[in-house]
Amino acid sequence: MKALTYEKAHPLDAFAIELTEVGEPRLRDGDLLVEVRAIGINPGEAAIRRTRSAEPGGRVVLGWEFAGVVAAVGPAAVGFAVGDRVMGTGDITRDGGWAERVAIDHRVVAGIPDRLAFTDAASLPIGVLTAWESLFRDQDTLPPGVGRVLVIGGAGGVGSLATQLLKAATPAFVISTASRPESRKWAAEMGADLVIDHRGDLAGQLRAAGIDHVDLVFSTSGTRDHLGALVEVLRPFGHLAAIDLAGPFDPGALIGKSLSLHSETVFSRITAGGDVAEQGRILARVADAVTAGRLRPIVTTTLEGLTAETMKTAHTLAESGRTIGKTVIHVPSK
């Protein structure tokens, strides 16, 4: 089969991902083999391309957000049959879905309703799971006493779905940040009760709106650079949830207000141990919410075809820092 692969980590201006012939995925007992029909693009994958090389003689296949059709079912996989339409994240320890087919543990995927296009479905899994686990942790509700939530980066893929989840599942007052007119409009469309500019004085903008503090900040980018401003707007014993803390981080600024820090990586259940099947259950609930009209897909850019050219375009958009919603690549069926 064909897949988009590379060997050595590289920057965008030396883009080296190519469409190559690779072996068919090997199914484990609990796996599904999925024919990929759409691929969601995430900034984290571009970061991996810049920093992670293959083992000597090997190649890297990225891509952990996809939708497609079940082509085969392992003997221990339950709840799915050949021909089912599914979406999922995959497993960062295995080859990803930038390929014609991908093998994936059945517990981290969910069925998608017939009326939902593959491209729409592929815009959901990573953002939904990242937002859900950041906000609700391993529960189904916000921490006690959380009534106001500030979402940093409300027009991005994760921020867009975080806002929607909060408005669909909680009574929280949601404040999103966005800087450009088009991104502010999008954040409001996602359901934000108030949109402020993350380039300005956060505390001042909140005070102007009659808000003296927030209970939880969900930061999707720039957490280290803007930590002081985030701490300023949080109440004592409030919560900071962040998804960009992979490098060195000094939590000292949190101590004066006795703040709680919540880190998040969407693959922690797989890599560190936990209830892996909870990912599939969350995605199934999200599919139901989309069917009921409580959540909406976030596709804003659709690219056509599993080619090096479309992937380079997708990475250029991802690294621009100016994307709204989600970029998705449609993979035609053969």
Secondary structure as UniProt FT lines:
FT   STRAND          2..6
FT   HELIX           12..14
FT   STRAND          18..21
FT   TURN            29..30
FT   STRAND          31..40
FT   HELIX           43..51
FT   TURN            56..57
FT   STRAND          66..73
FT   TURN            75..76
FT   TURN            82..83
FT   STRAND          85..88
FT   TURN            92..93
FT   STRAND          101..105
FT   HELIX           106..108
FT   STRAND          109..111
FT   TURN            114..115
FT   HELIX           118..121
FT   TURN            122..123
FT   HELIX           125..136
FT   TURN            137..138
FT   TURN            144..145
FT   STRAND          148..152
FT   TURN            153..155
FT   HELIX           157..169
FT   STRAND          173..177
FT   HELIX           181..189
FT   TURN            190..191
FT   STRAND          194..196
FT   TURN            198..199
FT   HELIX           202..208
FT   TURN            209..210
FT   STRAND          214..219
FT   TURN            223..226
FT   HELIX           227..233
FT   STRAND          234..242
FT   HELIX           251..257
FT   STRAND          260..263
FT   TURN            266..267
FT   HELIX           268..271
FT   HELIX           277..292
FT   STRAND          299..304
FT   HELIX           308..320
FT   STRAND          326..330
//
